[in-house]
Amino acid sequence: MSTLVSRFVGLLSLALFAAPSQAQTPPPPAGAPVAIQMVTQLSPSIPQYTRVDIPMLREQIGARSGGRITTTLASWPERNLTGPDLIRVLRAGQIDLAGMALPTVAGDVPLLDIIDMSGQNTSHEQGRKIAEAMLPILNQELERFGVKIVAFYPFPAQVLFCRDPVTSLADLKGRRVRTPGGSQNDFIQSVGGQPVAIGFPEVYSALERGVVDCAVTGTATGNGARWYEVTRHLYTLPIQWGIAAYAVNLAWWNRLDAPVRDFLQGYMKEVEEAQWKLGLELTEDGIQCNSGNAAGCKIGHVVTNRPMVVTRATPADVALLREALTKVVLPAFVKRCGARCGEIYNRVVSPISGVSYVAQ
């Protein structure tokens, strides 16, 4: 494995997140039952849903809460929702807890883009540090929407799934590329591509019909959604690391009995740890599964019929991605979000990312 790959997708050792093991959150005392409506993931077939949310948020939470809490859990497509819908239905109180891909809701709350802008993070570890440093500020921002983040979680490295060969970012010139929104639009435009907004559940058919030429998602996320059936080429430059969040309706949260709220906060931290552990494993697993390498595919679906052609990121493209962050992505973010967001970036994020915003 090259030094470049070691830097970006070889950072899968759990030692990177060697947090002390958490004791199980004690259940709340007996009291009135609590029923929670949850909509969490962009597909019912991805590992974040099948390996963490279903067992922990649907199957185990009842017993762990001493029978006091019951949940109704669904993925976005099972409720006919797309990414931008989540913050709106959460705000309206139609659901109590949501799993939000942050770029998809950054149109409503631009500051959410600050955690994982294109080219900003060299690893999941760095993205997690920024997310945790930004949490108090983000929750203050979200108060006006009646929403509160209670935990973060990652998707795998966000890479390019393409119908036709792609060996460098130069090959994206003139191609239509589905993105989740936010800073990824700015980056794709900066390399000559045309960003296209399509909800995740519709991307498979858009790729199949040639409505888009490429789409960006996590290595294992695309595997779980069977994008290998409608694309042939995987370019593994981590444009982003897919930091996402579990968020709650703030009014509902504040109405909960304090012991129930404390239990849920502690329990969601256990879910968070499980998701970060999984996220560390998924980036390379997704690459191996999509390429048909059964020996390296431990979590996803190994592609045996027409495995994808994998091209590792070039050093020139790594440098181009970083350059785009400073010259295009970060200035565009501040333009959308306002001058105070540039100040917040330099005060909170810059010491971690190693990049500063300079007003232009």
N, C-alpha and C positions, 0 to 999 in steps of 0.2 A: 504494500500500500504506500502511495507517495506521501511526501511530507505535507503536501496540500490537503490531501484527503484526511490525513491524520489530524490536521488542524481543524477541519470542518466537520467531518462525520465520524472520525475516530474517537471523538470525545464522549464515548458512550459508557465509560467506566462509572459505576455507581459511586466510586470514591469522590467524584466531583461534587456529589451532593451528600456527603457523609454526615447528614444531620443525625442528631441523637434519636434513637427510636422513641416513638411516642407511646405513652401508656394509653390504653383504651379509654375513651371518654366515658365517664360514669353515666348511667341512664338518669333521666329526670325522675323526681318522685311521682307517685301516682297522682292522677288528676284527669281533667277532661281530655278526651282523645283529640289528636291533631291530625288532620288530613292535609297533605301537601300536593299541589299540582306542579309537576316538573316537566320541562321540555329542555333537553340538554344537547344533543349532538346533531351534526349536519347529515348523518346517515346512520341507519340502524345496524349497518354491517361493519363499521369501523371499530378497531380495538378499544378505543377510548370508551365506547358504548358497551361492547360485548364483554370486555374484560374488567371494567371498573364500574361504570354507572349501573349496569343491570345488577351485578352481584351486590354492590354496596348501597346503592340508592333505591333499589327495588326489593331485593331479596333479604338483605341483612338488617336494614335500618329498623324494622319493626321489632325484631328480637333485641337488638342493641339498645333500643329505647324502652325496653320493658313492656312492649306492646302498646305504648302510648301513641306512637307515630305510625301512620300509614301513608303511603305515597302512590300517586299515579304518575308513571314515568313514560315519556314518549320522546322520540327523536323529532327533528324539525319536519321531515317529509311526512311523518305519521300524523302530524297536526297541520299539514299543508302550510308550513311556515318557511320563510327564507331568512337569511342572516339579518337583514335590516329590520325585519318584523319583530325580532325578539325583544329589543328594548322597548318597543311600543306596546306589545301585549303585556309585558312585565309591568310597565308603567301604569297601564290601564287596570291592573289587578286581575287580568284574565288567567294568569298563571302566577305562582308564588316564587319559583326558582327557575332560572334559565342558564343554559350553557351558551355563552356568546363568543363567537369568533370576532375578536376586537376590530379588525379592519372593516368588517361588514357593517358595524354600527358607528364607525368613525364619522360618517356623514352627519349623524345627529350629535355626536360628542367628539369633535376633532382631537381633543387632548388624548383620547384613548390610543391614538396612533403612536404616541411618543415611546411606548414600550419596545416596539419591534419594527421600527422603520426599515425599509429595504436597505441592506448593506450595513446596518448598524451593529448587529450582534454577530460575533464569531462563534458562538456556541449557545446551547440551551442555558448553560450556567450563567452566562452574562445576561441573557434575557430575563432569567428569574431574579437576578440581583436588581435589575432595573425595575421590574414589576413590583418587587417588595418595597423598594425605595420610594416608588411613586404612589403606593396604595393610599396613604392618607390624603394626598392631593387629589387623586382621582375620585375618591369617595366624596370629598367635598364638592367636586365638580358635578358628580352624579346626583347629589342631593336635590338639585332643582328638577331632576327627572323622576324623583321618587324612587331611586334605585341605589343599591349598595352592593359592592363586590365583597364576597365572603371567602373566595379562594381563587387562585390562578392555576392553570394547567397548560401543558404544551401539546401541540401536534408535532409530527416529525418535521425535519427540514423541508422547507417549501421550495420545490424544484419544478422544472418544466417537463410536462408530458406533451409530446408533439406527434402529429401524424407523419410528418416528413423529417428527414435527417436534420439534426441540430448538433453542431460540433463546437459552436461558440456563440456568444451573444450577437455577433454580426449576422448570424443566420436568421435572427428575428426581424430584420428590417423588412417592413411591408407585411408582416404576418399579423393576423388577428389573434390576440392572446387573451383568454379569459383570466381575469384577476378577481380577488375578493374585494378590491377597492382600496381606498386610502393611498398610502405612499407607493404601493406597487404600481398603480396607474402612472405615477410620475416617473418611476424607473423604467417601465416598459416603453413609455414614450421617448425617454432619453436615449434609448438604444435603437429607435426607429420602428418599434412595434406599435400596434394599435390595440390598446386595452379595450376589452369588451366586458360589460357587466352582465353576468348570467348567474342566477341562483344555483347553488351547488347541486341540488337534485336534477337540474336540467342540463348539467354540463356533459354528461355521458351522451345524450342524444345530440347535443350541439357538436361535439367532436365527431360522432358517427356520421352526421349529415354534412360535415364540413363548414358549419356555420362559423366555427373558430378553427384555427390551425394548431393552436397549442393551448394549454391551460396549466395554471400553477396551483399546486396543492402539495400536501405532505407525501413523502415517498410511500409510506404505508397507507395513508388515507386514499390515495389514488388506487392502490392495490385493493383495498377493501371495497371501493366503489367500482371495481372491475374496469378501470380506464385502460388497462392493458389490452382489452378487447377492441378498443377504438383508437389506440395510438400505438406507435411502434418504437418511438425514440424517447429516452429519458436522459435529460441533461442535469447533472447532479449539483450544480452551483446552488448553495443555500441562499436564496434571495432573502428569505426571512426564516424565522423558526416557529411561527405559528402559535404565539402566546395567546391563550384564550382565558376566559374567566367564568366562574359561576357567580351569578348575581341574583339578588332577591328584591322583591317589592318592599320598599323601605317601610311603608305604612303597615303592611302585614307583619314584617319582621319586628317592628316596635310594639305591636299588639300582643305578641307571644308572651306567655309567662316567662319570667327571667330564667328559671331552670331549663325550660325547653329551648330557649334561645341559646343559652350557654352550651347545652348538649349539641345543638345543631352546629354552632360555630366550631366546637371541638371536633365533631364528626366530619365536617367538611374539610378540616385540616388533614384528617386521616385520608379522605378521598384525594385531596391535593397531593399528598405524598405518594399515594399509589399511582396517580396520573403522571407525576414527574418521573418516577421510576420507569414506568412504561414508556414514556416519551423518549427517555435516554436510549432505550433498546430499539425503538422503532425505525429510526432513520436508516441505519444500515440494513436492518431486516427487510425494510421495504424495497431497498435496492436489490438485495439478493433474491427476494421473492419475485419481483418483476422481471429479473434477468433469467429466471429459471434455474437458479442455483439451489437445489433442494437442501444441500448440506448447510447453507447459510440462512435458510428460511425457517425460522423457528416459531414465528407468531402468525404471519400472514398466509396468503394462498400462493403456493409456488406455481408459476406459469409454465406449463409444459407444452402448450400449443401456441406457437408463435411467441416465444419469449421476447421481451423488449431488448433493444440495443441500448446499452448504457454507455454514456460518454462522461467521463469525469471532468470536473471544472478545470479550466486552464489557468495558470498564474496570471495571464493578462486579463482574463475576465474577473478574477478576484480583485485585481487592482482597479478595474473599470467600475465594478460594483461599489467599491469604497469611494472612488472619486465621484460617482453619481450621488452618493449620500451627501457629501459636503457641498457639491456645486448645484444639485438639482433637488434632491429629495428633501433635505432639511430646510432649505429656503422655501420650498413650496408648502411644507407643513406649517411653517410660521405664518406664511401668507394666509392659509386657510384658518389657522387657529388664533392668530393674533400675536402681537409683540410680546405679551406676557408669557406666551408659550415658549418663545425663544429664551426668555429669562429663566423660566422653570427648567428648560433643557440644560442650560449652562450651569445652573445651580445644583440640580439633582442628578441628571443623566450623564453629563459630560465627564465627571470624575470616574464613571464606570466605563463609558463607551470609548473614552479617549478622543472624542471629536467634539469640537465647539461650534456653536452657531455664531456666525459673523454677519451682522446686518449688512444688507447690500443696498 
